[in-house]
Amino acid sequence: MGPSELRRDFPALQQEVNGEPLAYLDNAATSQKPQSVIDAVSEFYQENNANVHRCVHSLGEEATALYDQAHEKVADFIGGEWDETVFVKNATEALNLVAYSYGMQNLSEGDEILLTGMEHHSMIVPMQQVAEETGARLRYAEVDGKGTLEMEDFHSRLSEDTALVGATHVSNVLGTVNPVRELADAAHEHGAKIVVDGAQSVPHMPVDVSSLDVDFLAFSGHKMLGPMGTGVLYGKKQLLAEMEPFLRGGDMISQVSRHESEWNDLPWKFEAGTPNVAGAVGLSAAIDYLEEIGVDNINRHTRDLGQEVYRRLNRLENVEVYGPEERSGLVSFTVEGAHPHDLSTFLNERGIAIRGGHHCAQPLAEELGVTATARASFYLYNTEEEVERLINAVEEAQEVFG
Amino acid sequence: MSRQLYQGKILEHYREPLNRGNVEEPDLESEVSNPHCGDELRFTAKVEGEGFVELKFDGEGCALSTASASLLTERLSGQDRGSVTDLEPGEVFRLLGVEKEEVTPIRQKCVLLAKEGIEKLVSEDDET
């Protein structure tokens, strides 16, 4: 089934914006949801809603089973084990968990954290805090003029002092796909661990944590057709077992007395309090949907759209495109004379939803010499027709603002 | 709800804004920014008695904040300093040829940035 048929499964895509059919091209921010995911969440509340774990009544047992199954399903999806997948509310929380529970506990003065110049604030800001509190030094591997990671620079910045490497799998601004396995191997050779931001990769391409050999992988459920308020941290079992908890309270303990507590097993040690069970059920349904289409197919489709938009925008005289031609399904660009927010408003007037701004990557924007860019990002339900509409609207904007 | 914004007055004053520049030896200065949009506006003015004798703006911003700065500085030149606070937000939009409701809330901030900047000019003077 092609995108034109698939879109019928997505209620939110059936609407009009300013008299035009909605062309939703802001998938890097969040994805739309198929009816099956919406139904899964509703059905949970209608039939299976109860708190989970240590629950003897039927509803509780059903909810617990669904919740545990969701962990298994997510783990299978990324090639890990169910007790290596921690459910959090988004990729940002996942990265914070690594920063607090791994970074703060293990790093100290003299250690180095190596990030890339294309990271999202959710990687940068927690790591800044790790550096500040532990005395570790924060360094960056540079991005070249094409928007790809300067591998020589990356390798040269690794040393025996490097304790943690943080890298995005796919840049949410440039569309660059980083060679994660190579980065992981390099990190490990220097005795460092690697935490990967998979927010833009896991929804779009097959990701296998053992092939990549990552120590930690963070990703968002809501960017892969799942409900908002869902995200996942994968971590190698041995690491998670040694780490202290992040958030504390109920469920993450096995025993509590007045002055001390013992931690629960994995992954529950990192899931304090009542979880977002409805969200997890929705995420399960989302994975079912993705697997039915085939993540390989989704990858091919979104890359094709992204690369086509890259090529066609690149040909326009007053348009600058950022990042390499070889890319994932998103394109950031600027139109001369048009502020990205004006461009976004202009496109919105034509029913096209894109995003303008720094995309939570201000350090990268500064390196690129811009304060803001416009970004179109594609997913399995976007069509050639929408690409046409986007290009036409950008051409029109050139005339108006140029 | 939204209509085509980028035409008429807005486009005209974005492409060729009035009062763009800096007043020499200004009596009053202010700077405002809209971090969401990346708009940064700087206002300078010369005053005589209660009135603006010269009122200019500089800086970088989106079409809405630029057009608004152009139209507002034009409207308030020669006027009483206090008249900027008397100006209803709705009137600022009408200067641009639109109604407030036709602009999304996030972009409304862009339109009103110039008013904020000129109000800041005036209030900083009152404090000294």
Interface residues (C-beta under 8 A of the other chain):
Chain A: N18 A338 H339 H341 D342 T345 F346 N348 E349 G357 H358 T371 A372 V400 F401
Chain B: M1 S2 R3 Q4 L5 Y6 Q7 L11 Y14 H36 C37 G38 E60 G61 C62 A63 L64 T104 R107 C110
